[in-house]
Amino acid sequence: MKTHSRVAHLAILLFLFTLHVAASPRAAGSSPCTSANGNIFNLEPRPNAVTQAALSVAFLPNGAGAGLDLVLATATDQRGLSGSPEAFYVQRSTENCAADLEGGLPSISASGNVFAPVGTPIAVADPAHDAFFIADLRVSSDPDLNGVGIVKATAANLLNPTNCPAGTQTTGSAGCFTTGSVFNITSINNFLVDPNLAVDQRTSGTGAGDVYTVVTETLSKNDFADTSISLMACTNADLNCSNNILISGTDKEAKFAWVQVRPDGLITLSYVNYNSLTAKSEELKFVTCTPNGAPNAPTCSAPVLITTETFLRRIGQTRLEDFMMPKHAHRLESNGTFTTFLVYDRCEVPLLALSKADSLTATCPKTDVVVTSSTDGGQTWSAIAKVSNGPFQQFFSTIATDSSTGTVNIAYYSTENDVTFQTRPQVFLAQIVPGTTSVGTPNLLTSASIYPNTTAAIPTQLEPLGLGDRIGLAAAGTGTAGQSHAYVGFTWNSVFGTYGGTALPDMNNHLTFLQY
Amino acid sequence: MKSLTTFALIMVAHMLLLTTASSAATVPCSSPNGARFNLEPRAKALPQASAAVDFLPNRLGAGDDLIVEVGNDSRPRLASGDGYYIHRSSTADCSVQFEGGLPDFTFQGNEVSGFGGTTVAADPARDAFFAADARLGQTGGVGLFRASVSTLLDTKACPNGTHTAAKSTSCWTVTPPVLLFPVPGAFAGDVFSIAVDERSTSDGTGAGDVYAVTEIADNTVNNVSLAACTNTLNCGPAIVISAKEAFQSSSYVRVRPDGVITVNYVGGNASGLDIKFVTCTPAGAPDPPVCTAPTVVQKVTGASPNPLDINLKPFLFPKHAIRAEAGGKFTTFLVYDNCQSTFAPPDSNAECLNAEVLLTTSTDNGKTWSTPVSVDTAAGNHLASNITTDPVTGKTQIAYYSSEGDPFQHDVRVFSSQINPGSTAPGAPQMVTQTLDPLDGTETTLIPNIGFIGAAARGTSAAMPSRLYVSFTSSTVAGTYEGFSAPDLNNSITQVSF
């Protein structure tokens, strides 16, 4: 009897321990996803390897089977797969953050022209419709036009080895992405940059399932410094898109737009108005739009000023550059209201007034990742707070809400553990748990660090500097503690290439996650 | 008895206090990362990069050397960016008592200003230092300065602290500086070098003379030229010592213990690059020496690779040092950075994958040379080599940066290798600084030339240890910027006793 009670006691303890482990964030373990460097997320052979820089990541939890997420990431890829500097990477066979297939994106015919992909592919998942969307920049020649491309892949198609074979696809992957469209087509003189997109995850109501895309357009009629931001709405099924509408109002240098859809279908955008003629005038703005059901364009409010910041350029005494690229995410509260969290990188102090203090090359001695929140639809915002109190440099912040748990995730690089030189970054993930607006203690995702200032052994015309300019982040789960993942796609050079027989650092898109 | 004990205790306590006070102010030369060798305040610190160092052993006291380091200095308030940094205190350490930028001076009625390439040479026999830098003005060229030790130790002429232009002038122009290799506008040549005939003044023709060598190139001429000056800077005309190659670079001059002037340089033509060697017989400055035709030391087979990293690169700047042997013979050691293997990406220039330091030797005064050997065969890049021979012990020291131990092959430490008397083989590499330093990770817009290491080895007697000083650039000492600490490039120094 006594023995039985001891066994029962041990069994209860073991059960509780298992529950505890399952419910606790897990940044380290046996999974390649949580190894010291995460896992390289491309299939490029090591001889003569070229640069990949992470842009985005999206996934469908358990989308490839029970306990197996279907993950889609994008990166700048200098291999030129399908003739363009962009690529996608898919995990579908094993939960190991390793790519099973990769490729360039297909060209798209529109308005009698063939538009080829030219960069900045951004992916989002659409769990409600079991699909993924990627927006990117497109160009056609004769006449010289550019536009925003959007392609769709159903989960079924990405899992189909016939339509979407394993390995490296070099002919455009049209079998994976069967639906595509190009819109916001303009003259190449009105150059488009920085596309972003979001999907309305609802299954009913005006706008449900619609796909929204934003892009920055240069206005050559004035000056290439003049830029504005446009928003388009597309139908989910066939990507039938609205006309683009201007959402940046009278702002002359609007850029780095980020779009999200609130759980009630409201479209929200944040962006920067970079006033290059004023010393302290990077204005962060916020716009809300009411859906009208694609292909009808939404109806948008005038931009609201969140805050004004100084210029942000070089990160500390490194060669890495940073730009103020605000990103936001929404959380549905238990009372049906919404809290909007917005993160961005900023310089904690004025840029160094050294002889190098011009706006292009000035150095920020302390780069911070900061967060602010709004509970009134973006009309007013809380005081700016630092996500991390770590020393040295925190940068490339991004944010995503796990709607299954209401957990807000914030990922960034930090050099806080490089005490002497402040140069070697690691990847961190901080969380805001439901019911609060304060950030918890950040989790270290990569126990290793890298020297980020390496030069590509094979230089390419369009390769990004250092770690690129961003981190990808996606968070989702089943709602059960311990079954959520926050995937972070980042740029890392721990896996070397080989060049003439010599191993040298090579930048690759990597993938890691936090399980919580 | 009791009072004696008390007295002894008081004396011991006093000595301990003195020792403690002295230790607190001491800047050890041989600490794990050497010592920062400038006086710049840490707030908003700007980059300095070391170029060269020389010293007079025990000149300030037993074990206390008078040290002069020069380099590039980004501080705008110095007389020029051609920095000088001097240790002269009675504490045998690597503290700096004064610093500044080499001053403007007048040449043919017009001011000439310094703008880089600074180098230095000590002259133990005449108790002086010489410094040289690139100059620009209505006429440009190479500025040559002389400062006697008595001046450098004179706290009125050379006060402690950071010198203004006036103080730099009082410190460095007691002997009027001269402009060598004059050209219109700015000096446009490659790197230049100076050397002193360190023999006692009565030891023969040329003793005490100062030699400068550089490549001169403009639209009409290109050559390597050599100028000879008396010890008080009465200089003669420059003579051409190169052999009409298509182009020349990287000239470097030394003076053999018997007064023969030796020069190495790089000559190029359609078939590639050659490291060349010239010997010259002194004629007594200001008369120019008489030189032989150049001989080829080595053909550089690795071509001239682009650096894999733009800020820290293997730079083809061969340097040599000469060891006196018994019977009036000499062994000449020459080191240079070589690209062990290159990689040529499609549609792009060749890049260097792994730099090495090569050593070649001549025992017939430069006529023939041994097959080059790699000074350090460990994995990684080895570069910025320099070489110096201690005339007292005959030991030759090679100093260089090595990325050994850094998987990313970018962070570097200072290493040295010793060639013992009677041998021509480099000794096992010795780690001089301990911390792998990402020199090329900082200061992007004011980046100085961090590709040089200075080295000087001297002793006073075979019975006492000699010292090697290595000047280098380091980012281990941080600056503060708007209250935040961040890495800062500094000219630094370290010492090795041997």
Boltz contact constraints between the chains, C-beta under 6 A:
constraints:
  - contact:
      token1: [A, 316]
      token2: [B, 486]
      max_distance: 6.0
  - contact:
      token1: [A, 317]
      token2: [B, 442]
      max_distance: 6.0
  - contact:
      token1: [A, 317]
      token2: [B, 486]
      max_distance: 6.0
  - contact:
      token1: [A, 317]
      token2: [B, 487]
      max_distance: 6.0
  - contact:
      token1: [A, 318]
      token2: [B, 441]
      max_distance: 6.0
  - contact:
      token1: [A, 319]
      token2: [B, 444]
      max_distance: 6.0
  - contact:
      token1: [A, 349]
      token2: [B, 482]
      max_distance: 6.0
  - contact:
      token1: [A, 352]
      token2: [B, 481]
      max_distance: 6.0
  - contact:
      token1: [A, 356]
      token2: [B, 445]
      max_distance: 6.0
  - contact:
      token1: [A, 356]
      token2: [B, 446]
      max_distance: 6.0
  - contact:
      token1: [A, 361]
      token2: [B, 445]
      max_distance: 6.0
  - contact:
      token1: [A, 365]
      token2: [B, 481]
      max_distance: 6.0
  - contact:
      token1: [A, 365]
      token2: [B, 482]
      max_distance: 6.0
  - contact:
      token1: [A, 365]
      token2: [B, 484]
      max_distance: 6.0
  - contact:
      token1: [A, 365]
      token2: [B, 486]
      max_distance: 6.0
  - contact:
      token1: [A, 366]
      token2: [B, 484]
      max_distance: 6.0
  - contact:
      token1: [A, 421]
      token2: [B, 438]
      max_distance: 6.0
  - contact:
      token1: [A, 421]
      token2: [B, 487]
      max_distance: 6.0
  - contact:
      token1: [A, 423]
      token2: [B, 438]
      max_distance: 6.0
  - contact:
      token1: [A, 423]
      token2: [B, 441]
      max_distance: 6.0
  - contact:
      token1: [A, 451]
      token2: [B, 408]
      max_distance: 6.0
  - contact:
      token1: [A, 451]
      token2: [B, 410]
      max_distance: 6.0
  - contact:
      token1: [A, 453]
      token2: [B, 441]
      max_distance: 6.0
  - contact:
      token1: [A, 455]
      token2: [B, 308]
      max_distance: 6.0
  - contact:
      token1: [A, 455]
      token2: [B, 309]
      max_distance: 6.0
  - contact:
      token1: [A, 458]
      token2: [B, 345]
      max_distance: 6.0
  - contact:
      token1: [A, 459]
      token2: [B, 348]
      max_distance: 6.0
  - contact:
      token1: [A, 499]
      token2: [B, 343]
      max_distance: 6.0
  - contact:
      token1: [A, 500]
      token2: [B, 341]
      max_distance: 6.0
  - contact:
      token1: [A, 500]
      token2: [B, 343]
      max_distance: 6.0
  - contact:
      token1: [A, 500]
      token2: [B, 353]
      max_distance: 6.0
  - contact:
      token1: [A, 502]
      token2: [B, 353]
      max_distance: 6.0
  - contact:
      token1: [A, 505]
      token2: [B, 408]
      max_distance: 6.0
